[in-house]
Amino acid sequence: MKKIFNFIKHPLFSGSAIMVLGSNSINLLNYIYHLVIGRMLGPAFYGELAALISLMGLLGIIPGSLSLVIIKYVSGAKNEREVAILIHWLKTKVFKISLIFFIFIIVISPALASFLHINKLSYLFLIALASLFAIQTLLNRSILQGLLKFKEMMLSVFLENGAKLLVSVALVYLGFRVGGAMLAFVIAALLGWLFTNHYLKIQTKEESNFSLNLKPMLLFTIQILVQSLAVTSLYSSDLILVKHFFSSHDAGLYASLSTLGKIIFFGAGPIGSVMFPIVSQRHAKGLRYKKIFLYSFFATAAISLSILIVYLLFPRFAVNLLYGSAYLESANLLVWFGIFMTLFTFSSLLINFHLSLNRTKVVVLPLLAAIAQIAAIWFYHQSLFDVILVSIIVTALLLVSLLIYSTYGNKFNISNSSRLQARGGDS
């Protein structure tokens, strides 16, 4: 009984429970957002809003790549004093980055508006303003995650998305349509920044003689950016290529498979987010971390395979429940897409594990996989099943490569080190 109680209290178990439940609650909230706002705006206006949301997601990859870097450095700090000094340093630097990013979006707004056939530049300006607050919020949430404050981090995300839903409904109802929905993103981003500032109650400190070796941090940031682009490509480029090569009807069927398949990744993926700072912290302090990875691996397997079994046994029920009878002809492909996303989820976990140990050369593997997936689908796309089969083969090879890398990773890596981190052994 004592062992069970200690296991429940373990940061990996409690953190994973919070992240999984929180992430899925937020995913449900976002699904409700699209369902309600889509019906309120109608197809034409909702299509314009969806394009703007997609643009925000693409632009967010660049600052989003800072998240793992911040989590790693904060979790690797030796004591509260170093945490406080590091947070002050990060806040100063990230504020400057957010201003540069804000100006960058403003400058490229005319080109973006032309490419997306958007008549109102004000929508792009609202994206720039939302990004200004969102990057500050990203910093705060990364710090909270690095400090293993998963509850506070997830609560802030839930509150921000709840505010986005409520404000959007109110403004669209009042007749502001797409502009009102975009303004809601700005208000929600501002509230997210205020929420995270409230939860982040560490007294920051400035120290004149404090210095941080920026070379390994910059190198790690670039490698994380490559990893973010590669991983995002692996679960999104297939959909883009299907839209290019297939009819609108087939693309719609594939989109439903993609959304259902990603339930596996979004359901089990938070476990890797919890594992990352814990392993990073233990590695920096020279403590044991292999059991943390094994617990994460088995928890990921339990969630992923459970959903996959549902897709195998009840594919028509799953498709009909979320998308209706019009999409039922895609049901026979659901388990195959589920296999693709299960392999992708395991690969993502292993990538996060290696990055937490400073094995940054691992980013080459998902990059090669992303390129191989695009090239293979480009030349081999006779049917939707062929596209899925290509993705299964590519992610299976990626997973095998990562498992091999797990055995020989130390022999090919030069660890990024900083004055805030000590090297830990594979114990």
C-alpha positions as CSV (number, residue, x, y, z in Angstrom):
1,M,0.0,0.0,0.0
2,K,2.9,2.4,0.9
3,K,4.5,1.7,-2.5
4,I,1.2,2.5,-4.3
5,F,0.9,5.7,-2.3
6,N,4.5,6.7,-3.1
7,F,3.9,5.9,-6.8
8,I,0.8,8.1,-6.9
9,K,2.8,10.9,-5.3
10,H,5.6,10.6,-7.7
11,P,6.0,13.7,-10.0
12,L,5.9,11.5,-13.1
13,F,2.5,9.9,-12.2
14,S,0.9,13.0,-10.7
15,G,2.4,15.3,-13.5
16,S,1.3,12.9,-16.2
17,A,-2.2,12.6,-14.8
18,I,-2.5,16.4,-14.7
19,M,-1.1,16.9,-18.2
20,V,-3.2,14.1,-19.8
21,L,-6.4,15.2,-18.1
22,G,-5.7,18.9,-18.6
23,S,-4.6,18.5,-22.3
24,N,-7.7,16.5,-23.2
25,S,-10.0,18.9,-21.4
26,I,-8.4,21.8,-23.4
27,N,-8.7,19.8,-26.6
28,L,-12.4,19.3,-25.9
29,L,-12.7,23.0,-25.2
30,N,-11.1,23.8,-28.5
31,Y,-13.3,21.4,-30.3
32,I,-16.4,23.1,-28.8
33,Y,-14.8,26.5,-29.9
34,H,-14.6,25.4,-33.5
35,L,-18.0,23.8,-33.4
36,V,-19.8,26.9,-32.0
37,I,-17.8,29.6,-33.9
38,G,-18.1,27.6,-37.1
39,R,-21.8,27.5,-36.9
40,M,-22.1,31.2,-35.8
41,L,-19.9,32.5,-38.6
42,G,-21.0,30.3,-41.5
43,P,-18.6,28.6,-44.0
44,A,-17.2,31.7,-45.7
45,F,-16.3,33.7,-42.6
46,Y,-15.2,30.5,-40.7
47,G,-12.9,29.6,-43.6
48,E,-11.2,32.9,-43.3
49,L,-10.8,32.5,-39.5
50,A,-9.5,29.0,-39.9
51,A,-6.8,30.3,-42.3
52,L,-5.8,33.0,-39.8
53,I,-5.6,30.4,-37.0
54,S,-3.5,28.1,-39.2
55,L,-1.2,31.1,-39.9
56,M,-0.8,31.7,-36.1
57,G,0.1,28.1,-35.7
58,L,2.8,28.2,-38.3
59,L,4.2,31.5,-37.0
60,G,4.2,30.0,-33.5
61,I,6.7,27.3,-34.4
62,I,9.6,29.8,-34.3
63,P,9.0,31.1,-30.8
64,G,7.6,27.8,-29.7
65,S,11.0,26.2,-30.3
66,L,12.2,28.2,-27.3
67,S,9.9,26.3,-24.9
68,L,12.0,23.1,-24.5
69,V,15.2,25.2,-24.2
70,I,13.7,27.2,-21.3
71,I,12.3,24.1,-19.6
72,K,15.7,22.4,-19.9
73,Y,17.7,25.3,-18.4
74,V,15.2,26.1,-15.6
75,S,14.9,22.4,-14.6
76,G,18.7,22.1,-14.7
77,A,19.3,25.1,-12.3
78,K,21.1,24.0,-9.1
79,N,19.1,26.0,-6.5
80,E,16.4,28.6,-6.1
81,R,18.9,31.5,-6.4
82,E,20.0,30.3,-9.8
83,V,16.4,29.8,-10.8
84,A,15.5,33.4,-9.8
85,I,18.5,34.9,-11.6
86,L,17.9,32.8,-14.7
87,I,14.2,33.7,-14.8
88,H,15.1,37.5,-14.7
89,W,17.6,37.0,-17.5
90,L,15.1,35.0,-19.6
91,K,12.3,37.6,-19.1
92,T,14.6,40.4,-20.3
93,K,15.7,38.5,-23.4
94,V,12.3,37.0,-24.3
95,F,10.6,40.5,-24.0
96,K,13.1,41.8,-26.7
97,I,12.4,38.7,-28.9
98,S,8.6,39.3,-28.6
99,L,9.0,42.9,-29.7
100,I,11.1,41.9,-32.7
101,F,8.6,39.2,-33.6
102,F,5.7,41.7,-33.3
103,I,7.5,44.1,-35.7
104,F,8.3,41.2,-38.1
105,I,4.7,40.2,-38.4
106,I,3.6,43.8,-39.0
107,V,6.2,44.2,-41.8
108,I,5.2,41.0,-43.6
109,S,1.5,41.5,-43.1
110,P,0.8,42.9,-46.6
111,A,2.5,39.8,-48.2
112,L,0.6,37.4,-45.9
113,A,-2.7,39.1,-46.6
114,S,-2.1,38.9,-50.3
115,F,-1.2,35.2,-50.2
116,L,-4.2,34.3,-48.0
117,H,-6.6,36.6,-50.0
118,I,-7.5,38.6,-46.8
119,N,-8.8,42.1,-47.4
120,K,-8.3,43.5,-43.9
121,L,-4.8,44.1,-42.7
122,S,-6.2,44.7,-39.2
123,Y,-6.6,40.9,-38.8
124,L,-2.8,40.5,-39.3
125,F,-2.1,43.3,-36.9
126,L,-4.3,41.5,-34.3
127,I,-2.2,38.4,-34.8
128,A,1.0,40.5,-34.2
129,L,-0.5,41.9,-31.0
130,A,-1.7,38.5,-29.8
131,S,1.8,37.1,-30.4
132,L,3.4,39.9,-28.3
133,F,1.5,38.6,-25.2
134,A,1.6,34.9,-26.3
135,I,5.4,34.8,-26.3
136,Q,5.6,36.2,-22.8
137,T,3.0,33.6,-21.7
138,L,5.0,30.9,-23.4
139,L,8.0,31.9,-21.3
140,N,6.0,31.8,-18.1
141,R,4.5,28.4,-18.9
142,S,7.9,26.9,-19.8
143,I,9.3,28.1,-16.5
144,L,6.3,26.6,-14.6
145,Q,6.8,23.3,-16.5
146,G,10.6,23.4,-15.7
147,L,9.7,23.8,-12.1
148,L,7.3,20.9,-12.3
149,K,4.3,23.1,-11.6
150,F,2.1,21.2,-14.0
151,K,-1.2,22.0,-12.3
152,E,-0.6,25.8,-12.5
153,M,0.6,25.6,-16.1
154,M,-2.4,23.5,-17.3
155,L,-4.9,25.7,-15.4
156,S,-3.5,28.8,-17.1
157,V,-4.0,27.2,-20.5
158,F,-7.5,26.1,-19.6
159,L,-8.4,29.6,-18.4
160,E,-7.0,31.2,-21.5
161,N,-8.8,28.9,-23.9
162,G,-12.1,29.3,-21.9
163,A,-11.7,33.1,-22.1
164,K,-11.1,32.8,-25.9
165,L,-14.3,30.8,-26.3
166,L,-16.5,33.1,-24.2
167,V,-15.2,36.3,-25.6
168,S,-15.3,35.0,-29.2
169,V,-19.0,34.0,-28.8
170,A,-19.9,37.3,-27.3
171,L,-18.1,39.4,-30.0
172,V,-19.3,37.3,-32.9
173,Y,-22.8,37.4,-31.5
174,L,-22.6,41.2,-31.4
175,G,-21.8,41.2,-35.1
176,F,-18.0,41.7,-35.2
177,R,-17.6,38.3,-37.0
178,V,-13.9,37.5,-37.9
179,G,-12.6,40.7,-36.4
180,G,-14.3,39.9,-33.1
181,A,-13.0,36.4,-33.1
182,M,-9.4,37.6,-33.7
183,L,-9.8,40.3,-31.0
184,A,-10.7,37.5,-28.7
185,F,-7.3,35.9,-29.3
186,V,-5.6,39.1,-28.2
187,I,-7.7,39.3,-25.0
188,A,-7.2,35.7,-24.3
189,A,-3.4,36.0,-24.8
190,L,-3.4,39.0,-22.4
191,L,-5.3,37.1,-19.8
192,G,-3.0,34.1,-20.3
193,W,0.0,36.3,-19.6
194,L,-1.7,37.7,-16.4
195,F,-2.7,34.2,-15.2
196,T,0.8,32.9,-15.6
197,N,2.4,35.9,-13.9
198,H,0.1,35.2,-11.0
199,Y,1.1,31.6,-10.7
200,L,4.8,32.3,-11.2
201,K,5.4,33.8,-7.8
202,I,9.2,33.5,-7.8
203,Q,11.1,36.7,-6.8
204,T,13.3,37.3,-9.8
205,K,16.8,38.6,-9.1
206,E,19.2,40.6,-11.2
207,E,22.9,39.9,-10.7
208,S,25.5,42.1,-12.4
209,N,28.1,39.4,-12.7
210,F,25.7,36.8,-14.0
211,S,26.6,35.5,-17.4
212,L,25.3,32.6,-19.4
213,N,27.2,30.8,-22.2
214,L,25.0,31.6,-25.1
215,K,26.7,29.4,-27.6
216,P,25.3,26.1,-26.4
217,M,21.9,27.7,-25.7
218,L,21.8,29.1,-29.2
219,L,22.9,25.8,-30.7
220,F,20.3,23.9,-28.6
221,T,17.6,26.4,-29.8
222,I,18.4,25.9,-33.4
223,Q,18.3,22.1,-33.0
224,I,15.0,22.4,-31.2
225,L,13.7,24.5,-34.0
226,V,14.7,21.9,-36.5
227,Q,13.1,19.2,-34.4
228,S,9.8,21.3,-34.1
229,L,9.6,21.8,-37.8
230,A,10.4,18.1,-38.6
231,V,7.9,16.8,-36.0
232,T,5.2,19.2,-37.1
233,S,5.8,18.2,-40.8
234,L,5.4,14.5,-40.0
235,Y,1.8,15.0,-38.9
236,S,0.8,17.8,-41.2
237,S,2.5,17.6,-44.5
238,D,0.6,14.4,-45.4
239,L,-2.7,16.3,-45.1
240,I,-1.4,19.2,-47.3
241,L,-0.2,16.8,-50.0
242,V,-3.5,14.9,-49.9
243,K,-5.3,18.2,-50.5
244,H,-2.9,18.8,-53.5
245,F,-3.2,15.4,-55.1
246,F,-6.8,14.2,-54.3
247,S,-10.3,15.5,-54.7
248,S,-11.9,17.7,-52.1
249,H,-14.1,14.8,-51.1
250,D,-11.1,12.5,-50.5
251,A,-9.2,15.3,-48.7
252,G,-12.2,15.7,-46.4
253,L,-12.2,12.0,-45.6
254,Y,-8.4,12.1,-44.9
255,A,-8.9,15.2,-42.7
256,S,-11.3,13.3,-40.5
257,L,-8.8,10.4,-40.2
258,S,-6.1,12.8,-39.3
259,T,-8.2,14.4,-36.6
260,L,-9.2,11.1,-35.1
261,G,-5.7,9.7,-35.4
262,K,-4.2,12.7,-33.5
263,I,-6.3,11.8,-30.5
264,I,-3.7,9.1,-29.9
265,F,-0.9,11.7,-30.0
266,F,-2.7,14.4,-28.0
267,G,-3.8,11.8,-25.5
268,A,-0.4,10.2,-24.8
269,G,1.9,13.1,-25.8
270,P,1.6,15.0,-22.5
271,I,3.5,12.2,-20.8
272,G,6.6,13.1,-22.8
273,S,6.1,16.8,-21.7
274,V,6.1,15.7,-18.1
275,M,9.1,13.3,-18.5
276,F,11.3,16.0,-20.2
277,P,11.9,18.3,-17.2
278,I,12.1,15.4,-14.7
279,V,14.8,13.6,-16.7
280,S,16.6,16.8,-17.5
281,Q,16.7,17.8,-13.8
282,R,17.9,14.3,-12.7
283,H,20.5,14.2,-15.5
284,A,21.8,17.6,-14.5
285,K,22.2,16.5,-10.9
286,G,23.7,13.2,-11.8
287,L,20.7,11.2,-10.5
288,R,19.1,8.1,-11.9
289,Y,16.6,8.7,-14.6
290,K,16.1,5.4,-16.6
291,K,13.1,4.3,-14.5
292,I,11.4,7.7,-15.3
293,F,11.8,6.9,-19.0
294,L,10.5,3.3,-18.6
295,Y,7.4,4.5,-16.7
296,S,6.8,7.1,-19.4
297,F,7.2,4.5,-22.1
298,F,4.7,2.1,-20.6
299,A,2.2,4.9,-19.8
300,T,2.4,6.0,-23.4
301,A,1.9,2.5,-24.6
302,A,-1.1,2.0,-22.4
303,I,-2.9,5.1,-23.7
304,S,-1.9,4.8,-27.3
305,L,-2.7,1.1,-27.6
306,S,-6.0,1.5,-25.8
307,I,-7.2,4.0,-28.4
308,L,-5.8,2.0,-31.2
309,I,-7.8,-1.1,-30.0
310,V,-11.0,1.0,-30.1
311,Y,-10.2,2.0,-33.7
312,L,-9.6,-1.6,-34.6
313,L,-12.8,-2.9,-33.0
314,F,-15.2,0.0,-33.5
315,P,-14.0,2.1,-36.5
316,R,-17.4,3.0,-37.8
317,F,-18.7,4.0,-34.3
318,A,-15.6,6.3,-33.8
319,V,-16.0,8.0,-37.2
320,N,-19.8,8.3,-36.9
321,L,-19.6,9.7,-33.4
322,L,-17.4,12.6,-34.2
323,Y,-18.1,13.3,-37.9
324,G,-21.3,11.6,-38.9
325,S,-22.4,9.1,-41.5
326,A,-21.0,11.2,-44.4
327,Y,-17.5,10.2,-43.4
328,L,-18.2,6.5,-42.8
329,E,-16.4,5.3,-46.0
330,S,-13.1,6.3,-44.3
331,A,-13.7,4.0,-41.4
332,N,-11.8,1.1,-42.9
333,L,-8.6,3.2,-42.9
334,L,-8.9,4.4,-39.3
335,V,-6.9,1.6,-37.7
336,W,-4.1,2.2,-40.2
337,F,-4.0,5.8,-39.5
338,G,-4.0,4.9,-35.8
339,I,-0.9,2.7,-36.3
340,F,0.8,5.7,-38.0
341,M,0.1,8.0,-35.1
342,T,1.0,5.4,-32.5
343,L,4.4,4.9,-34.1
344,F,4.7,8.7,-34.3
345,T,3.8,9.1,-30.6
346,F,6.5,6.6,-29.5
347,S,9.0,8.4,-31.7
348,S,8.1,11.8,-30.2
349,L,8.6,10.4,-26.7
350,L,12.1,9.0,-27.6
351,I,13.1,12.3,-29.2
352,N,12.1,14.2,-26.1
353,F,14.0,11.7,-23.9
354,H,17.2,12.2,-25.9
355,L,16.9,16.0,-26.0
356,S,16.5,16.0,-22.2
357,L,19.9,14.3,-22.0
358,N,21.5,16.9,-24.3
359,R,21.7,14.3,-27.2
360,T,20.8,17.0,-29.7
361,K,22.1,15.3,-32.8
362,V,18.9,13.2,-32.5
363,V,17.1,16.0,-34.4
364,V,18.7,14.8,-37.6
365,L,16.5,11.6,-37.5
366,P,13.0,13.2,-37.6
367,L,14.3,15.8,-40.1
368,L,15.3,12.9,-42.5
369,A,12.0,11.2,-41.8
370,A,10.0,14.3,-42.6
371,I,11.9,14.8,-45.9
372,A,11.4,11.0,-46.8
373,Q,7.7,11.2,-46.0
374,I,7.1,14.2,-48.3
375,A,9.2,12.7,-51.1
376,A,7.6,9.3,-50.9
377,I,4.0,10.6,-50.8
378,W,4.9,12.9,-53.8
379,F,5.8,9.9,-55.9
380,Y,3.5,7.3,-54.4
381,H,-0.1,8.4,-53.8
382,Q,-2.4,6.1,-55.9
383,S,-4.9,6.0,-53.0
384,L,-5.4,7.3,-49.4
385,F,-4.2,3.9,-48.1
386,D,-1.0,4.4,-50.0
387,V,-0.4,7.7,-48.3
388,I,-1.0,6.2,-44.9
389,L,1.2,3.3,-45.7
390,V,4.0,5.6,-46.6
391,S,3.6,7.4,-43.2
392,I,3.6,4.1,-41.4
393,I,6.8,2.9,-43.0
394,V,8.6,6.2,-42.5
395,T,7.6,6.4,-38.8
396,A,8.4,2.8,-38.2
397,L,11.9,3.3,-39.6
398,L,12.2,6.5,-37.5
399,L,11.3,4.6,-34.4
400,V,13.8,1.8,-35.1
401,S,16.5,4.5,-35.8
402,L,15.7,6.1,-32.5
403,L,15.9,2.8,-30.6
404,I,19.3,2.2,-32.2
405,Y,20.3,5.8,-31.3
406,S,19.2,5.0,-27.7
407,T,21.9,2.4,-27.6
408,Y,24.7,4.3,-29.2
409,G,23.7,7.9,-28.6
410,N,26.4,8.7,-26.1
411,K,29.1,7.7,-28.5
412,F,28.1,10.2,-31.2
413,N,27.1,13.2,-29.0
414,I,29.0,16.1,-27.6
415,S,26.8,17.3,-24.8
416,N,25.8,20.9,-24.7
417,S,26.8,22.2,-21.3
418,S,26.5,25.5,-19.5
419,R,27.6,26.8,-16.2
420,L,24.1,26.1,-14.9
421,Q,24.2,22.4,-15.7
422,A,26.3,19.5,-14.6
423,R,26.7,16.3,-16.6
424,G,24.9,13.2,-15.4
425,G,25.5,9.6,-16.2
426,D,23.2,7.0,-17.6
427,S,22.5,5.3,-14.4
